[in-house]
Amino acid sequence: MNTLRVVVLIPCYNEALTIGKVVNDFRIALPQAVIYVYDNNSVDGTREIALAAGAIVRSELAQGKGNVVRRMFRDVEADFYFMVDGDDTYDSTIAPNMLRLALDGPFDLVNCVRKDTEQEAYRLGHRFGNQLLTGMVRHIFGDRIRDMLSGYKVLSRRFVKSFPALSGGFDTETELTVHALELSMPVAHVEGAYKGRPDGSQSKLNTYRDGIRILWLIAVLFKHERPMRLFLFIAALLALSSIALGIPIVAHFLNTGLVPRLPTAVLATGLMLLASLSFTTGLVLDTVTRGRREGRMLAYLQYAALPAVPVPPAQ
């Protein structure tokens, strides 16, 4: 069998303080891997430091992590893809175990579940937001995922090449998760240490702005992937409102032959028509969604799962 092709993909924006160490740490942990740093308009020398550390450095001018992820997945060919942030908050020493697990499964997604090892490493707002958003995705799309917003993952080739990356920002993590759940991909988790950024390094994640973006994406994905459930719920609300308004009018008509409160009767009729339209919309979109899911599944099935091969130990 040919040598396993493994790459480490590091999206970066102004990570000069940490990128050199991250590259060096992963060179030690995964000596067989090719390390790519994708610079996203850094102005602090990130690119030069990454080059000096031995990484292959490429640039993506469209600002946002999602844009960088889309570019990385388009450009790079490999059997397994590590994706990790360039802020030196993740533990590189568990990388060989993550790769071995991905091979032995085989698993298309191995996700690092963060365990903070330093006080304030995992800010309370970020922790609460992650739990809330991950819980929503688990409830809607399936409960096979933990720590949805972790930036440290191993992805198989068939995952990457079937992933329609559309998001532009930090909400790309949500998109990755839903892609795995919708195609019922084999998923595994590994717990790993999560430490704070060094002094002078600042997080690019905005708790409220990016939280709202992720929440909006979950709503959009719910509409795209579960249209029947959404529009059936809307239809039920409209139908119940119509019935509540219409029952007194119908009862009065049966007793007297007269239709009182004509505007209310028209409103009840309109609500029932809207309920029927919502139900029909759900049926049509559910068929469209099934076709889209089948297309992604066919793209996914173009690539075979790799058999387990020995993984070189960390040096």
N, C-alpha and C positions, 0 to 999 in steps of 0.2 A: 504494500500500500504506500502511496505517496506520503511524504511528510505532512503532518497536519499543519494547515495554514491558520495561524492565530494572529489577530491584530488587537492592539489596544487603541481605542479612539478617545481622545481627550479634547472636548470642546472648551475653549478658553476665551475669556475676556478680562484683560488686566489682571493676570495672575503671576506677575513677575516674581513675587516673593516666594511662591511655592512650586511653580511649574518645573523647575530644574530638579527638585527633590522628587516630585511625583514621577517624572520620566526615569530618573535613576532607580527609584524603588521598584518600578515595574520591569525595568531591564533586569534587575536581580531576581525578582519573583518569577518572571516568565522570560527566560533567556532566549526561547525559541520564537518569541513574538516580535512583530514589527510594530513600532509605536508611532502613531500619527497624532500630531497636535494640530487642531483646526483653530486658527486664530480668528476671532470675530471683532476685528477693528480695535485691537489693543493699542494703547498709546504709552505703555510703561516699559517697553522692552521685552514683553513676554515672548515674542517671536524669536528674538536673538538668543535669549536664554534657552529656549527649547531646542533651537538648532545646535547650540553649544553642548547640550546634554545628549545629543545624538538622535533626536526625534526627527521624523519626516514632518515638515511644517507646511501646511497649506492654509489658504485664507478663504473666508466666506464674508462677503461684504454686507449681505442682508443681516441686519442686527436681530439677534434673538436665538436662543438655544435651539428652538424647533427648526429654524432655518439651517443651523449648523448640522443638526442631526440628519436632515434631509440630504444635505450635500455629502456628508460622510457616507451614508448608506448608498448613495448613487455611485460614488467614486471608487470605493474600496471593495476588493474581492477577497474573500477569506472563507474558511470553514466555520470559525467561531470569532465573534466580535465581543471584546470587553469594551464597555462604555463606562467611563469614570470621570468625575469632575476633576478639574485641575487645581483644587483648593487645598489639597493634602489633608482632607478630613476622613478619608477612607483607608482601610487597612489593606495594603498591597500583599501582605504575606498569606492571605487566604485565597489569593487568585488561583494557585495550582489546585486547591481543593474544589473551587468553583468550576474550574475547567474539567476536572476529573468527574465531578457529579454530572455536568452537562453531557459528557461522553457516555458515562455508564448508564444513564437513564434510558435512552437519551432524552434530554430535556431541551426544549427550544428556548426557554427563559429560565435562568437561574438568577434570582434577585437577592441582593444583600439587604437583610433586615438590620437596621441600624440600632446599635446599643451604645449609648453615650458613655464615655469613660472619663469625661472631664466635666466639671460643673459648668453649666450654661453652654455646653457644646451644642445642645439641641434646644433652641429657644422655646419657651413655653407656648408662644403663639404659633410657631411652626409645628410643634408637636400636636397641639390641639387641632390645627387646621389639617394636618396630615391624617390624623385619626378620623376626623369628620368626613373628609373627602374620600378617604379609602373606604370608610364604612358605607358611604353612599354608593360607590362603585360596586362593592361587594354585594350590597342589597339588590342592586339593579341588574348587574351582569354576571354575578356568581361570586362565591366566597372562597375562591382558590388563590387569592392574592393577599399578601401582607406588605405593609410599608410601600404603598404604590409610588410615592414620590422619591424613593431612594434613587440616587444618581449613579449607583454602582451595580452593573448587571453584566451577565454573559448572554449573548443572543446567538442563535444558530443562523446559518446561512439562509435556511428556508424561512426563518422568521423575518430576517432583514429584507430579503428580496421580495417578500409578499406584503410588506408593510407600506401602505399608502400614506406617507408622511405629509400631513396637511397643516399641522399647527406651526406657529411661528415662534412661540415663546416657551416658558417653563411648562405649559400645559401639554407639551409633547410626551411627558412621562405618563399622563393619563391616557393619551392616545395609544401608547405602546401597551399599556395594561389591557385596555379594552380590546385591542387587536388580538392579544393572546387568549383572552377569555372568549371572544366571539368565535374563534376557530377551534376552541377546545384544545389548545396546545398543551403539551406536557410542561408543567411549571414546577420549579423547586425553589426552596429558600435556604439561605445560609446566613446565620447571624454573624455580624462583624462589628468590630469596635468603630465608634464614630467619635472623633475628637474635634475640638474647637479649632477655628482658624488661628494662625499666628497673629501676633500684634501687628497692626498696620494693614491687615488684609480684611476686606469688607465683602459681605455677602451681596450677590446681585439679585437675590430673591426679595421682593417686596411682599410682606405678609398679606396685606389687604388687597393691593392691586392684582397680584398674581393669584391670590386665593379666589378673587371674583372671576378672573379669567378661567381658572380651572373649573369653578362651579358652573360657569356658562357653558364650557365645553362639555361637561357631564350632561347638562340639559340638552345640548345639541345632539350628542351621541345617543342619548335616550330616544330622541325623536327619530334619528337615523336608523338605530338598531332595534328599537322596540316600538315601531309606530302603531301597531295594533293595540298594544297595551295603553299607550298614551291617548290615542283618539277614541278608544272604547271608553276610557275614563271620562273624557270630555263629553262624549255622546251620552253617557249615563247621567252626568250632571245636568245636561240640557234637557234630557227626557224627564228626569225627576222634577225639574223646575216646571216644565210644561204640564206635567200631570197635576202637580200641586196647584197651579193656577187654573187648570181646566176642569178639575173635578166639580167644584161648586157650580160652575157655569153649566156643565152637562147635567148635573142633578136638577138644577133649576129648570132647564129646558125640558127634561123628562116629566117634571111635575106640572109645568104651566104651558109648555109649547113656545115660550119666549126665550130670547137670548139676551140676558142683561150684560152690562159692561162689555160692549162690543170691542173696545180697544184691548181689554184683557184677553178676550177670546182670540183676537188676531195675534197678540203676543204669544199666547200659548201655542197656537198653530205654527207660528214662525219658529219658536224654540224646538218644536218637534221636528220640523223640517231641517233645522240646523243639526239636530241630533242624528238624523238619518244621513245627512251629508258627511258629518264627522265619521260615522261608522263606515260609510263607503270609502272615504279617504283612507282610513286605517287599513281596509282590505286591500286597496290598490297599492299603498306604500309598503305593506307587508310583503306583497308579491315582488315589488322592486327590490326590497331589502334582501329577500331570499336570493334573488339573482345576483346581487352584489356580493353576498356572502359566498355563493358558489364560485364566483369569479376569483375571489381571494383564495378560496380553498384550492382551486385548480392551480393558481400560481404557487401556492405553498407546496403542493404535491409534486411540482416539477423537480424538487430537490429531495434526494433520499436522505434519511437519517444516517449519520456516520456511525460505523461500528466503533466500539471502544478500542483505543490504542494506548500504549503506555505513555504517560505524561511525565516528562523529565522533572525530577524534584527540584525545588528551589535551591539555589546555590547560597 
